[in-house]
Amino acid sequence: MAYETAGDSPVSGGSLRVRAAQVLDANWTGGSTVPSRSLYPHQWSWDSAFIAIGLRHVSPLRAQTELETLLTAQWADGRVPHIVFNPSVPLDAYFPSPDFWRSSTAGRAAGAPRTVQTSGIVQPPVHALAAWLVHRADPGLSRARGFLARMYPRLAAWHRYLLHRRDLGGAGLVSVVHPWEQGMDNSPCWDAPLARIAPAPARSFRRADLAHGAPEDRPTDLDYGRYVRLAADYRDAGYRDAGGQGDAAGGRHGAGGGGFAVEDPAFNALLIASEHALAHIAEELGAPGAARRTRAERLTEALVERLWDPASGMFLCRDLRAGGPIPERSVSGLVPLLLPGLPREVVAALVRTLCGPHFGLGERTRLVPSYDLLGEAFDPHRYWRGPAWFNTSWLLERGLRVHGERERADALRAAVLHLAEVTDFAEYVDPYTGEACGATGFGWTAALALDLHHELHKDLLKGAREGVSEAGTGTFDRSDEGGDRA
């Protein structure tokens, strides 16, 4: 079912930009942006990174503030918590709430902040990439405020935590110790590792998410009980991690000693992309970036060595407890396409898989589904078990463009912009029909649509300039490395 870019008009005038900015204004709390006022009323880690990427086009100052607020809640061990709680929100508005995580007491040994309540787990490290893009939106403002100078040590500590405390497999890649950390909470990739976890009793928690979403679209009670058990065990162990050389605080009873430890391709790809961004930031601050680039190259090699599966034509998660790959095709295994250092044959295979029968982009699906269309667990509406999300499509649009797949990238961008607008910036959509699912007025959907809208108009402007002069002026940079206020 191919779609026509003419029918899916990339945007009508300034309407998308205005409406997306209104969503971000409505979700702004004064220091950060909530993903959704009803369903997610606090600050989420990777949401804020994606939101800052879009906010930079309407308010570079607010985009900087978004990241500064998040990193103010960083723990002394370097971790950036996946939720920073707003104390004005009632405890029963979201579960697990601050009284479940008990960060200031259970996380004391790991250096949890005392002045703000957070969760104790993490989310994908998109933050350095976001900080670099935010800086490029208004370098003058960024330098005047010392934005990167203040961000760099915190971002470096964040990466150090992941690389030293979370290398649970010993091969250089980072492991997640809870499905919520990877961000694709309910993916079928977690079914086998989660099956080893005894669920918390249903009476021990109350699911606030079911008050705002259809139960058939959300994780099952059994899976949710396992999520709660994993988080409670990690909390009760003082949020200790078992990874890292000489980690006296970790021992065998931290997260790495539990039943869930997975090397995930998307999480590691985003860390690599952010290592490249940290190299840019270091050089902007007058320091060498070569060591960061070398680390990014080394991590890319480890990613291919550990997680690439030629038979599947994509990357697979590795279950460290079972000792092998998880044979499920998830969008996570396509996200490494955004990395510039992949071998050519890997890039070609990823593009074939993206557009082939398992994900069907451009033929059967509008946006990239979160899970294998042919998989037994596929469900076009259930959370991360099939629906298409705007942030993963944004990442893959970027990856296609990095590797010269301009026509496919343009078509995916057009689809993202059209569906974001017609679904009122839905949380996610049915990959076949584009039907809105989950919350509307969703923060990162509005923000990433703003970013792609901006890039579209840069391309149109560049095309117009090149039409005037066959030689071209070369003054409009297609990359995100500058020209963001043009």
C-alpha positions as CSV (number, residue, x, y, z in Angstrom):
1,M,0.0,0.0,0.0
2,A,2.2,2.8,-1.2
3,Y,1.3,6.3,-0.2
4,E,1.4,9.4,-2.3
5,T,3.5,12.3,-1.0
6,A,1.2,14.7,-2.9
7,G,-1.9,13.4,-0.9
8,D,0.2,13.4,2.3
9,S,1.0,17.1,1.9
10,P,4.1,17.6,4.1
11,V,2.5,20.6,5.8
12,S,-0.1,23.2,4.9
13,G,1.4,26.6,5.3
14,G,2.4,27.3,8.9
15,S,-0.4,25.4,10.5
16,L,1.7,22.4,11.6
17,R,4.4,24.7,13.1
18,V,1.8,26.7,15.0
19,R,-0.1,23.8,16.3
20,A,3.0,21.9,17.3
21,A,4.3,24.9,19.2
22,Q,0.9,25.2,20.9
23,V,1.2,21.5,22.1
24,L,4.6,22.3,23.6
25,D,3.3,25.4,25.2
26,A,0.4,23.5,26.8
27,N,2.8,20.8,28.1
28,W,5.4,23.3,29.5
29,T,5.6,23.5,33.3
30,G,8.0,26.4,33.6
31,G,11.2,24.4,33.7
32,S,10.4,21.3,31.6
33,T,7.8,19.8,29.3
34,V,5.6,16.8,30.2
35,P,5.0,14.2,27.5
36,S,1.3,14.3,28.2
37,R,-0.7,16.3,30.8
38,S,-3.0,13.3,31.6
39,L,-1.0,10.2,31.1
40,Y,2.6,11.3,31.9
41,P,2.4,14.3,34.2
42,H,6.2,14.4,35.1
43,Q,9.5,14.9,33.3
44,W,10.7,11.9,31.3
45,S,14.4,11.6,30.4
46,W,14.5,10.7,26.7
47,D,11.2,12.5,26.1
48,S,12.9,15.7,27.2
49,A,15.9,15.1,24.9
50,F,13.6,14.7,21.9
51,I,11.4,17.6,23.0
52,A,14.5,19.9,23.2
53,I,15.4,19.0,19.7
54,G,12.1,20.4,18.5
55,L,11.9,23.3,21.0
56,R,15.2,24.7,19.6
57,H,13.3,25.9,16.6
58,V,10.8,28.0,18.5
59,S,12.8,28.9,21.7
60,P,16.5,27.9,22.0
61,L,16.4,29.2,25.6
62,R,13.6,26.9,26.6
63,A,15.3,24.0,24.8
64,Q,18.4,24.7,26.9
65,T,16.3,24.9,30.0
66,E,14.6,21.6,29.3
67,L,18.0,19.8,29.4
68,E,19.3,21.8,32.3
69,T,16.3,20.9,34.4
70,L,16.7,17.2,33.7
71,L,20.4,17.1,34.4
72,T,20.0,19.0,37.7
73,A,18.4,15.8,38.9
74,Q,21.4,13.7,37.9
75,W,22.7,11.3,40.6
76,A,26.3,11.6,42.0
77,D,27.2,8.2,40.3
78,G,26.4,9.8,36.9
79,R,23.0,8.2,36.1
80,V,20.3,10.4,34.7
81,P,17.0,9.1,36.1
82,H,14.2,8.2,33.8
83,I,11.6,10.3,35.7
84,V,12.0,13.6,37.5
85,F,8.9,14.0,39.6
86,N,6.9,17.2,39.9
87,P,6.0,17.6,43.6
88,S,2.8,19.5,42.8
89,V,1.3,16.4,41.0
90,P,-0.8,14.1,43.3
91,L,0.9,10.8,44.1
92,D,-2.0,8.8,42.7
93,A,-1.7,10.5,39.3
94,Y,1.0,8.2,38.1
95,F,2.4,4.8,39.2
96,P,5.1,4.1,40.2
97,S,5.1,7.3,42.1
98,P,7.9,8.9,44.2
99,D,6.8,6.9,47.3
100,F,7.5,3.7,45.3
101,W,11.0,4.7,44.1
102,R,12.1,6.4,47.4
103,S,15.1,7.8,45.6
104,S,16.3,10.1,48.4
105,T,16.6,7.2,50.9
106,A,17.0,4.0,48.8
107,G,19.3,5.8,46.4
108,R,21.4,7.6,49.0
109,A,24.5,5.4,48.5
110,A,24.4,6.0,44.8
111,G,24.1,9.8,45.3
112,A,20.5,10.4,44.5
113,P,19.7,14.1,45.0
114,R,18.0,15.1,48.2
115,T,16.0,18.1,46.9
116,V,14.1,16.4,44.1
117,Q,12.4,13.0,43.9
118,T,13.3,10.8,40.9
119,S,13.0,7.2,39.7
120,G,16.1,5.0,40.1
121,I,16.4,3.5,36.6
122,V,17.5,5.2,33.3
123,Q,16.5,5.7,29.7
124,P,18.3,5.9,26.4
125,P,21.1,8.4,26.3
126,V,20.0,10.8,23.6
127,H,21.0,13.8,25.7
128,A,24.4,14.8,24.3
129,L,23.0,14.6,20.7
130,A,20.1,16.9,21.9
131,A,22.5,19.3,23.6
132,W,24.7,19.6,20.5
133,L,21.7,20.3,18.3
134,V,20.2,22.8,20.7
135,H,23.6,24.6,20.8
136,R,23.7,24.8,17.0
137,A,20.2,26.4,16.9
138,D,21.6,29.6,18.5
139,P,25.4,29.3,19.2
140,G,25.5,32.9,20.4
141,L,22.9,32.4,23.1
142,S,24.5,29.1,24.1
143,R,28.0,30.6,24.5
144,A,26.7,33.6,26.3
145,R,24.9,31.4,28.8
146,G,27.8,28.9,29.1
147,F,25.3,26.2,28.1
148,L,27.7,23.6,26.8
149,A,30.4,24.3,29.4
150,R,27.8,23.4,32.1
151,M,26.4,20.4,30.2
152,Y,29.6,18.7,29.2
153,P,30.8,17.5,32.6
154,R,27.3,16.1,33.4
155,L,27.0,14.4,30.0
156,A,30.5,12.9,30.3
157,A,29.6,11.6,33.8
158,W,26.4,10.1,32.4
159,H,28.3,8.3,29.7
160,R,30.9,7.2,32.2
161,Y,28.2,5.6,34.4
162,L,26.8,3.7,31.5
163,L,30.1,2.5,30.1
164,H,31.6,1.5,33.5
165,R,28.6,0.4,35.6
166,R,26.4,-1.1,32.9
167,D,28.9,-3.1,30.9
168,L,27.3,-6.3,32.4
169,G,28.4,-8.5,29.5
170,G,32.0,-7.4,29.7
171,A,32.2,-6.7,25.9
172,G,31.9,-2.9,26.0
173,L,28.2,-2.6,25.3
174,V,25.7,-1.2,27.8
175,S,23.0,-3.4,29.3
176,V,19.5,-2.4,30.5
177,V,18.2,-4.0,33.7
178,H,14.5,-3.1,33.2
179,P,12.3,-2.9,30.1
180,W,11.4,0.7,31.0
181,E,15.1,1.7,30.7
182,Q,15.1,0.8,27.0
183,G,12.1,3.0,26.4
184,M,10.1,0.5,24.3
185,D,8.5,-0.8,27.4
186,N,6.2,-3.6,26.2
187,S,8.3,-5.0,23.3
188,P,8.0,-8.7,22.6
189,C,11.8,-8.7,22.9
190,W,11.3,-8.7,26.6
191,D,8.8,-11.6,26.8
192,A,11.5,-14.3,27.3
193,P,13.7,-12.5,29.8
194,L,10.6,-11.3,31.7
195,A,9.2,-14.9,31.9
196,R,11.9,-15.6,34.5
197,I,10.6,-12.9,36.8
198,A,8.0,-13.7,39.5
199,P,5.4,-10.9,39.3
200,A,4.6,-8.6,42.2
201,P,1.1,-9.4,43.6
202,A,-1.6,-7.5,41.7
203,R,-2.9,-6.1,45.0
204,S,0.4,-4.5,45.7
205,F,0.1,-1.7,43.1
206,R,-2.5,0.3,41.3
207,R,-2.2,1.0,37.5
208,A,-2.9,4.7,36.9
209,D,-2.2,4.2,33.2
210,L,-5.5,2.3,32.7
211,A,-7.5,5.4,33.7
212,H,-6.2,7.1,30.6
213,G,-5.7,4.4,28.0
214,A,-7.6,1.4,26.7
215,P,-6.6,-1.8,28.6
216,E,-6.3,-3.7,25.3
217,D,-3.6,-1.2,24.1
218,R,-1.6,-1.3,27.3
219,P,0.8,-3.9,28.9
220,T,-1.0,-6.8,30.6
221,D,-1.4,-7.0,34.4
222,L,1.0,-10.0,34.4
223,D,3.7,-8.0,32.5
224,Y,3.1,-5.0,34.7
225,G,3.5,-7.1,37.8
226,R,6.9,-8.2,36.5
227,Y,7.9,-4.6,35.8
228,V,7.0,-3.7,39.4
229,R,9.0,-6.7,40.8
230,L,12.1,-5.8,38.9
231,A,12.0,-2.1,39.9
232,A,11.3,-3.0,43.6
233,D,14.2,-5.5,43.7
234,Y,16.5,-2.9,42.3
235,R,15.3,-0.3,44.8
236,D,15.6,-2.7,47.7
237,A,19.3,-3.3,46.7
238,G,20.0,0.4,47.0
239,Y,20.1,0.9,43.2
240,R,23.4,-0.8,43.0
241,D,24.8,-2.0,39.7
242,A,26.9,-5.1,39.4
243,G,28.9,-3.8,36.4
244,G,32.2,-2.1,36.1
245,Q,35.7,-3.0,37.2
246,G,36.4,-2.6,40.8
247,D,32.8,-1.8,41.7
248,A,32.9,-2.5,45.4
249,A,29.4,-1.0,45.8
250,G,27.8,-3.3,43.2
251,G,28.7,-6.8,44.2
252,R,26.3,-9.5,43.2
253,H,23.1,-8.1,44.5
254,G,22.7,-5.0,42.3
255,A,20.8,-4.8,39.0
256,G,23.4,-6.9,37.1
257,G,22.8,-9.7,39.6
258,G,19.0,-9.9,38.8
259,G,17.1,-11.9,36.3
260,F,16.9,-9.2,33.6
261,A,20.0,-7.9,31.8
262,V,19.8,-7.2,28.1
263,E,22.2,-5.6,25.6
264,D,19.9,-3.6,23.3
265,P,20.9,-2.2,19.9
266,A,18.9,1.0,20.0
267,F,20.1,2.0,23.5
268,N,23.7,1.4,22.4
269,A,23.3,3.1,19.1
270,L,22.0,6.2,20.8
271,L,25.0,6.2,23.2
272,I,27.3,6.0,20.2
273,A,25.5,8.9,18.4
274,S,25.8,10.9,21.6
275,E,29.5,10.0,21.9
276,H,30.0,11.6,18.4
277,A,28.0,14.6,19.7
278,L,30.2,14.8,22.8
279,A,33.3,15.0,20.5
280,H,31.7,18.0,18.8
281,I,30.9,19.6,22.2
282,A,34.5,19.0,23.4
283,E,35.9,20.7,20.4
284,E,33.5,23.6,20.7
285,L,34.9,24.1,24.2
286,G,38.5,24.0,23.0
287,A,39.3,20.4,24.0
288,P,40.2,17.5,21.8
289,G,37.4,15.3,20.6
290,A,39.5,12.5,19.1
291,A,39.2,10.2,22.1
292,R,35.4,10.4,22.0
293,R,35.4,9.6,18.3
294,T,37.7,6.6,18.9
295,R,35.3,5.4,21.6
296,A,32.3,5.8,19.3
297,E,34.1,3.7,16.6
298,R,35.1,1.0,19.1
299,L,31.5,0.8,20.4
300,T,30.2,0.6,16.8
301,E,32.5,-2.4,16.2
302,A,31.3,-4.0,19.4
303,L,27.7,-3.4,18.4
304,V,28.2,-5.2,15.1
305,E,30.2,-8.0,16.6
306,R,27.8,-8.7,19.5
307,L,24.3,-7.8,18.1
308,W,24.4,-8.0,14.3
309,D,22.5,-11.0,12.9
310,P,23.1,-11.5,9.1
311,A,20.2,-14.0,8.8
312,S,17.7,-11.5,10.1
313,G,19.2,-8.6,8.3
314,M,19.2,-6.5,11.4
315,F,20.5,-6.2,15.0
316,L,19.0,-8.4,17.7
317,C,18.9,-7.9,21.5
318,R,21.2,-10.2,23.5
319,D,19.9,-11.8,26.7
320,L,22.9,-11.9,29.1
321,R,21.1,-14.3,31.5
322,A,20.2,-16.9,28.8
323,G,23.5,-16.2,27.0
324,G,22.3,-15.5,23.5
325,P,20.4,-13.4,21.0
326,I,16.6,-12.8,21.4
327,P,15.0,-14.0,18.1
328,E,12.5,-11.1,17.8
329,R,12.6,-8.4,15.2
330,S,12.0,-5.0,16.8
331,V,12.4,-1.5,15.5
332,S,15.2,-1.3,18.1
333,G,17.3,-3.5,15.7
334,L,16.9,-0.9,12.9
335,V,17.8,2.2,14.9
336,P,21.6,1.7,14.5
337,L,21.1,2.8,10.9
338,L,21.6,6.4,12.2
339,L,25.3,5.6,12.9
340,P,27.8,6.8,10.2
341,G,30.4,4.1,10.8
342,L,28.5,1.0,10.0
343,P,29.9,-1.4,7.4
344,R,28.4,-0.9,3.9
345,E,26.9,-4.3,3.8
346,V,25.2,-3.8,7.2
347,V,23.6,-0.6,6.0
348,A,22.3,-2.2,2.8
349,A,20.8,-5.1,4.7
350,L,19.1,-2.7,7.2
351,V,17.5,-0.7,4.4
352,R,16.3,-4.0,2.8
353,T,14.8,-5.1,6.1
354,L,13.2,-1.7,6.8
355,C,11.4,-1.8,3.4
356,G,10.9,-5.6,3.2
357,P,8.0,-7.7,4.4
358,H,8.9,-7.6,8.2
359,F,8.5,-3.8,8.4
360,G,7.0,-2.8,5.0
361,L,7.9,0.8,5.0
362,G,6.6,2.6,1.9
363,E,4.6,-0.3,0.7
364,R,2.4,-1.7,3.6
365,T,3.1,0.7,6.4
366,R,2.9,4.5,6.8
367,L,5.5,4.8,9.6
368,V,7.9,2.2,10.9
369,P,6.1,-0.4,13.0
370,S,7.7,-1.1,16.4
371,Y,7.6,-4.8,15.8
372,D,7.8,-7.4,13.0
373,L,4.6,-7.4,11.0
374,L,5.0,-11.2,10.6
375,G,5.8,-11.9,14.2
376,E,3.4,-14.0,16.3
377,A,3.1,-11.2,18.9
378,F,2.3,-8.4,16.4
379,D,-0.6,-6.2,17.4
380,P,-1.1,-2.9,15.6
381,H,-2.5,-1.2,18.7
382,R,-0.8,-2.7,21.7
383,Y,2.0,-0.6,23.3
384,W,5.3,-1.2,21.5
385,R,4.1,-4.6,20.1
386,G,3.3,-3.2,16.6
387,P,2.2,0.4,16.6
388,A,4.4,3.0,14.9
389,W,6.0,5.8,17.1
390,F,7.2,9.1,15.9
391,N,10.5,9.2,17.7
392,T,11.7,5.9,16.1
393,S,10.6,7.1,12.6
394,W,12.5,10.4,13.3
395,L,15.7,8.4,14.1
396,L,15.3,6.2,11.0
397,E,14.6,9.2,8.8
398,R,17.9,10.6,10.1
399,G,19.6,7.3,9.4
400,L,18.4,7.0,5.9
401,R,19.7,10.5,5.2
402,V,23.1,9.8,6.8
403,H,23.5,6.9,4.3
404,G,22.4,8.7,1.2
405,E,18.9,7.2,1.0
406,R,17.3,10.6,0.2
407,E,14.2,9.5,-1.6
408,R,13.2,7.1,1.2
409,A,14.1,9.7,3.9
410,D,11.9,12.3,2.1
411,A,9.0,9.9,1.9
412,L,9.3,9.0,5.6
413,R,9.5,12.7,6.6
414,A,6.4,13.5,4.6
415,A,4.5,10.6,6.3
416,V,5.6,11.8,9.8
417,L,4.5,15.3,9.1
418,H,1.2,14.4,7.7
419,L,0.3,11.8,10.4
420,A,1.5,14.1,13.2
421,E,-0.8,16.8,12.0
422,V,-4.0,14.7,11.2
423,T,-3.8,12.8,14.4
424,D,-3.4,15.9,16.6
425,F,0.1,14.8,17.5
426,A,-0.8,11.3,18.7
427,E,1.5,9.3,21.0
428,Y,1.6,6.5,18.4
429,V,-0.4,5.2,15.4
430,D,-1.6,2.1,13.7
431,P,1.2,1.4,11.2
432,Y,-1.2,0.4,8.5
433,T,-3.9,3.0,8.7
434,G,-2.3,5.8,10.6
435,E,-5.1,5.7,13.2
436,A,-4.2,7.7,16.4
437,C,-3.5,5.6,19.5
438,G,-2.6,6.5,23.1
439,A,-2.6,10.2,24.1
440,T,-2.9,13.1,21.8
441,G,-1.0,16.4,22.1
442,F,2.0,14.3,22.8
443,G,5.3,16.1,23.5
444,W,7.9,14.4,21.4
445,T,5.5,14.0,18.5
446,A,5.0,17.7,18.3
447,A,8.6,18.5,18.9
448,L,10.0,16.0,16.2
449,A,7.4,17.2,13.7
450,L,8.6,20.7,14.3
451,D,12.2,19.5,13.6
452,L,11.3,17.7,10.4
453,H,9.1,20.7,9.3
454,H,12.1,22.9,9.8
455,E,14.4,20.6,7.8
456,L,11.8,20.4,5.0
457,H,11.7,24.1,4.6
458,K,15.5,24.3,4.7
459,D,15.6,21.8,1.8
460,L,13.0,23.8,-0.1
461,L,14.9,27.0,0.4
462,K,18.1,25.3,-0.7
463,G,16.4,24.0,-3.8
464,A,15.1,27.4,-4.6
465,R,18.6,28.9,-4.2
466,E,20.2,26.1,-6.4
467,G,17.5,26.8,-9.0
468,V,18.7,30.4,-9.3
469,S,22.4,29.4,-9.5
470,E,23.4,26.1,-11.1
471,A,26.7,26.2,-9.3
472,G,24.9,26.5,-5.9
473,T,26.2,28.7,-3.1
474,G,26.9,26.0,-0.5
475,T,25.7,28.3,2.3
476,F,22.8,26.1,3.4
477,D,24.0,23.1,5.3
478,R,21.6,20.2,5.0
479,S,22.9,18.6,8.2
480,D,22.0,19.6,11.7
481,E,25.5,21.0,12.2
482,G,24.4,24.6,11.7
483,G,22.1,27.0,9.9
484,D,19.2,26.2,12.3
485,R,18.0,29.8,12.4
486,A,18.1,30.3,8.7
